[in-house]
Amino acid sequence: MHLLGYDIGSSSIKATIIDAENGDVKATTQSPDKELTIHSPQAGWAEQDPETWWKHVVIATRQLLSKTGVDPETIAAIGISYQMHGLVVVDKDHKVLRPSIIWCDGRAVSIGEQALSEMGEKYCLERFLNSPGNFTASKLKWVKENEPDVYSNIHKIMLPGDYIAMKLTGEIKTSESGLSEGIMWDYREKGLAHSLLNHYGISDELIPEAVPNFSVQGQVSASAARELGLSTKTKIAYRAGDQPNNALSLNVLEPGEAAATAGTSGVIYGIIDKPLYDPLSRVNTFIHVNHSDEHPRYGVLLCVNGTGIQNSWIRNQLLGKSGIGYEDMNKLADQAPIGSERLVVLPFGNGPERSLQNVDIGGHVRGLNFNRHNTGHLVRAAQEGIAFALNYGLKVMK
């Protein structure tokens, strides 16, 4: 028996088949080979087409089946990890109505700040553990205000992983942890955040049914099976945002444990057993994947938007013609001294930074000396900037 896992990232779609009996990895792949494009039609915006995610899910799945020779009938279940906080909207025919407004998009910051002011900081923090901020509910409010024709045709909203599950099963569902990451969960009422949705004038009917992270959430439909080369016997049995999922994969499940991971962004994610919050919402509290009423578990998430993407930007924009790879960049960084001779590169060029209270200050290069600094200094300073940005957020977490 085998298990199939997908990670729906903003850089690529990754897929793995493992042997369910012993946990051995049969094969892993990603599509595309290069990073997916994040479209920015206006300053501060970040969008991706959900159909592009699905296209690469299909490619990655067929590559895995070809590479391994695994019989699709032996794949018992699928798990889905996904980029958090994105907004996907579909009509009654499950057609996408607009590009997904993804996690690093900053257009809804002022909407969240206004809601925090009007509803009251104390109320929002005690009920939602976060400011409405730049999260999924606020992004939906932006669509309501700015794209009324799109909004009027919305049947359901989803997070990116919910969308892939819908494409696999034909059913639209979400999870309690997913609702919490969209600031659509009321921790006091232990249910949907009706008060915030009402404040935004958003109908509860747009929000999908919530299922447990670990549960049978549907089966692969006949149409999806044909497209992917899978079996209709395969069940979808797990979904979670990428950071809770990364913590789970590293066995970070109990209070006091923490995980550090990096992709486009960089994250430190720690577990607590009480519904605590940062008064300034610089770090955010969500429901963890192993949460229950009897054994509450919450994840505190520090996110720095511009970590991997800063490394990628330097490679592609400044070093691209040399054909240099990431390992080569590490070797270049090793040649420069600690501190990069006072050259500073700060990774804040990928939208509003939560750890800076949702301010979009942009990336910074400071102290560049044309007579002293070379490529190695620049690469090392960029990596040092990432480390210190994460360390700043870690102090906030503490």
Helices and strands as residue ranges (DSSP letters): E 2-8, E 13-19, E 25-31, E 47-48, H 50-68, G 72-74, E 75-82, E 88-90, E 100-101, H 109-119, H 121-128, H 136-146, H 148-152, E 156-158, H 160-169, E 173-175, H 176-181, E 185-186, E 191-192, H 194-200, G 204-206, E 209-211, H 222-228, E 235-241, H 242-249, E 258-262, E 266-272, E 284-287, E 298-304, H 308-313, I 314-318, G 320-322, H 326-334, G 340-342, E 344-346, G 354-356, E 364-366, H 375-397
